[in-house]
Amino acid sequence: MADQEVDLFVIGAGSGGVRAARVAGGYGARVMIAEEFRVGGTCVIRGCVPKKLLVYASRFAEEFEDAEGYGWTVPQPTFHWPSLIANKDREIARLEAAYTNTLERYKVALVKSRAVIEDDHTVRLLASGERVKAETILIATGAWPHYGPKIPGLEHVISSNEAFHLPDLPRRIVIQGGGYIAVEFACIFAGLGSEVTLVYRGENILRGFDDDVREHLRNEMRNRGIAVTCGHTVTGIDKSGDEFVTHLSDRSTIAADKVMFAIGRRPNVMSCGLEKLHVKLHEHGGIDVDEYSRSSVPSIYAVGDVTNRVNLTPVAIREGHSFADTLYGGKPTPVDHTNVPTAVFSEPEVGVIGLTERQARERLAVVDIYKTTFRPMKATLSGRDTRSFMKLVVDGTTDRVVGCHIVGPDAGELIQVIGIAVKMGATKADFDATMAVHPTAAEELVTLREKAMSYGRAAAE
Ligand SMILES: Cc1cc2nc3c(=O)[nH]c(=O)nc-3n(C[C@H](O)[C@H](O)[C@H](O)COP(=O)(O)OP(=O)(O)OC[C@H]3O[C@@H](n4cnc5c(N)ncnc54)[C@H](O)[C@@H]3O)c2cc1C
């Protein structure tokens, strides 16, 4: 016999879980949510938000340098890592409280406990041993850093989770990984003054992004003093006094004060007792769900990173919201995972939406490419050696802009807005008909007249 009964039990109070719980609560459902760590989940506690605060911190160094070309004299700036971390922690605590208040406002019962599923309609709270009966269970347990094969010295390696709480700024750091988290942390540490080596096993960073973007960013990172080593892996780490010696697959070694791995994240499927149930997993490791986020067990749904669809906060939020609209709001709402704009908060920033040049050539009969590389106006007086990059990928048959790729200041902000046009199906002619805003970098996107390349199907084969 269960101790309590609810309409919806949500496991995990992160981006997807909190949104689903509060929207379902708003529709009048009796909702309980369990969180084993801190309310807010990865994004708020150890992901997007603290990372962006560190990104802001890391960018001041260039601002101080650039100011000189504009007539400013800036005394030698100094940086204090513990102050940054303490201020960041205060802001995260504020956000956690705001999320908790929101749940209370929507009458969602919050339990601070690990929750495990016992059967299709029963959840057990490990903190109290209590059982809760639920008509529907939503798994929103997120993902967890993956460290790869067991290599000697792996116990010395930190992930992004620990990077947010280091007592000191490492003077030298080796980061293994080539995805956005590895790249962002490489730029954060470099901006704050660390000596950074990025080690990636593939041929170039940011796999899955447009090849021009990958090349452009890698050059920009190198210009900023980051050693980017591709085609190698870390094979072991030795601790020697206070330092770590990292061994690479080419037998070279790098001495550093910290070694961080950001080589991928695995869906958190095991944290909630799934092994006992018949919930089908996808071959990519996430919970297999349909367009309404329903799993192979009709009473169990899953949203966010645990489904390993598109692992981004706004996607988890949308999936959670759509789930609640569908089940409790009488509005069946499938989630559209195409054309999701996204940013990499590197230095310089990356913003992308839609198809890469390579994907467009594989999928479309005719592809036109428009691109430009230019010196941002601010770099003229500052004398900074940096370039921005912009590219439009156009379906040559329909004239639709099917991809936009930007590397440069505020690329994340730009791609959010361009994303509306691309999602609406804007054509290259629509872009051309839009008056430029001058002088901006974004005006390049509406003044790209010369095709850099045009591919027909024959060329793509
Ligand atoms: C360093 C970093 C930077 C990132 N930057 C960005 C970014 O800039 N933009 C972006 O869009 N995305 C970013 N992401 C990704 C984003 O954080 C995730 O996509 C998002 O948080 C996924 O939300 P979720 O609801 O699926 O899971 P989460 O937010 O991870 O929430 C899952 C919650 O479930 C809890 N939990 C797990 N198992 C149990 C259990 N059995 N019982 C109770 N509680 C449990 C966990 O403690 C956690 O709080 C970043 C991620 C990282 C790691």
The ligand as a MOL file (V3000), in Angstrom:
LIG
                    3D

  0  0  0     0  0            999 V3000
M  V30 BEGIN CTAB
M  V30 COUNTS 53 58 0 0 0
M  V30 BEGIN ATOM
M  V30 1 C 29.1290 22.4980 -18.2180 0
M  V30 2 C 27.8230 22.5050 -18.9550 0
M  V30 3 C 27.4680 23.6020 -19.6860 0
M  V30 4 C 26.2600 23.6270 -20.3640 0
M  V30 5 N 25.9430 24.7340 -21.0890 0
M  V30 6 C 24.7690 24.7940 -21.7550 0
M  V30 7 C 24.4050 25.9700 -22.4630 0
M  V30 8 O 25.1550 26.9410 -22.5230 0
M  V30 9 N 23.2040 25.9990 -23.0850 0
M  V30 10 C 22.3380 24.9220 -23.0510 0
M  V30 11 O 21.2530 25.0090 -23.6180 0
M  V30 12 N 22.6660 23.7800 -22.3850 0
M  V30 13 C 23.8600 23.7010 -21.7350 0
M  V30 14 N 24.1780 22.5720 -21.0340 0
M  V30 15 C 23.2550 21.4110 -21.0810 0
M  V30 16 C 22.0840 21.5930 -20.1040 0
M  V30 17 O 22.5740 21.8740 -18.8190 0
M  V30 18 C 21.2310 20.3340 -20.0910 0
M  V30 19 O 20.8350 20.0380 -21.4150 0
M  V30 20 C 19.9750 20.5030 -19.2280 0
M  V30 21 O 20.3000 20.8490 -17.9160 0
M  V30 22 C 19.1760 19.2130 -19.2540 0
M  V30 23 O 18.0720 19.3210 -18.3880 0
M  V30 24 P 17.3950 18.0150 -17.7830 0
M  V30 25 O 16.1250 18.4740 -17.1500 0
M  V30 26 O 17.3160 16.9570 -18.8030 0
M  V30 27 O 18.4210 17.4680 -16.6990 0
M  V30 28 P 19.1940 18.1610 -15.5090 0
M  V30 29 O 19.1100 19.6410 -15.5710 0
M  V30 30 O 20.5270 17.5450 -15.4970 0
M  V30 31 O 18.3950 17.7280 -14.2210 0
M  V30 32 C 18.3600 16.3920 -13.7810 0
M  V30 33 C 18.1770 16.3980 -12.2670 0
M  V30 34 O 17.7850 15.0970 -11.8420 0
M  V30 35 C 18.3940 14.8390 -10.5920 0
M  V30 36 N 18.3570 13.3800 -10.4210 0
M  V30 37 C 18.9800 12.4350 -11.1650 0
M  V30 38 N 18.6080 11.1930 -10.7770 0
M  V30 39 C 17.7290 11.3640 -9.7460 0
M  V30 40 C 16.9730 10.4560 -8.9520 0
M  V30 41 N 17.0050 9.1460 -9.1520 0
M  V30 42 N 16.1810 10.9700 -7.9850 0
M  V30 43 C 16.1070 12.3100 -7.7730 0
M  V30 44 N 16.7840 13.2060 -8.5190 0
M  V30 45 C 17.5780 12.7440 -9.5100 0
M  V30 46 C 19.7730 15.4420 -10.7320 0
M  V30 47 O 20.3520 15.7070 -9.4680 0
M  V30 48 C 19.4610 16.7240 -11.5150 0
M  V30 49 O 19.2230 17.8110 -10.6580 0
M  V30 50 C 25.3900 22.5130 -20.3170 0
M  V30 51 C 25.7420 21.3840 -19.5770 0
M  V30 52 C 26.9460 21.3780 -18.8990 0
M  V30 53 C 27.3250 20.1600 -18.1100 0
M  V30 END ATOM
M  V30 BEGIN BOND
M  V30 1 1 1 2
M  V30 2 1 2 3
M  V30 3 2 2 52
M  V30 4 2 3 4
M  V30 5 1 4 5
M  V30 6 1 4 50
M  V30 7 2 5 6
M  V30 8 1 6 7
M  V30 9 1 6 13
M  V30 10 2 7 8
M  V30 11 1 7 9
M  V30 12 1 9 10
M  V30 13 2 10 11
M  V30 14 1 10 12
M  V30 15 2 12 13
M  V30 16 1 13 14
M  V30 17 1 14 15
M  V30 18 1 14 50
M  V30 19 1 15 16
M  V30 20 1 16 17
M  V30 21 1 16 18
M  V30 22 1 18 19
M  V30 23 1 18 20
M  V30 24 1 20 21
M  V30 25 1 20 22
M  V30 26 1 22 23
M  V30 27 1 23 24
M  V30 28 2 24 25
M  V30 29 1 24 26
M  V30 30 1 24 27
M  V30 31 1 27 28
M  V30 32 2 28 29
M  V30 33 1 28 30
M  V30 34 1 28 31
M  V30 35 1 31 32
M  V30 36 1 32 33
M  V30 37 1 33 34
M  V30 38 1 33 48
M  V30 39 1 34 35
M  V30 40 1 35 36
M  V30 41 1 35 46
M  V30 42 1 36 37
M  V30 43 1 36 45
M  V30 44 2 37 38
M  V30 45 1 38 39
M  V30 46 1 39 40
M  V30 47 2 39 45
M  V30 48 1 40 41
M  V30 49 2 40 42
M  V30 50 1 42 43
M  V30 51 2 43 44
M  V30 52 1 44 45
M  V30 53 1 46 47
M  V30 54 1 46 48
M  V30 55 1 48 49
M  V30 56 2 50 51
M  V30 57 1 51 52
M  V30 58 1 52 53
M  V30 END BOND
M  V30 END CTAB
M  END
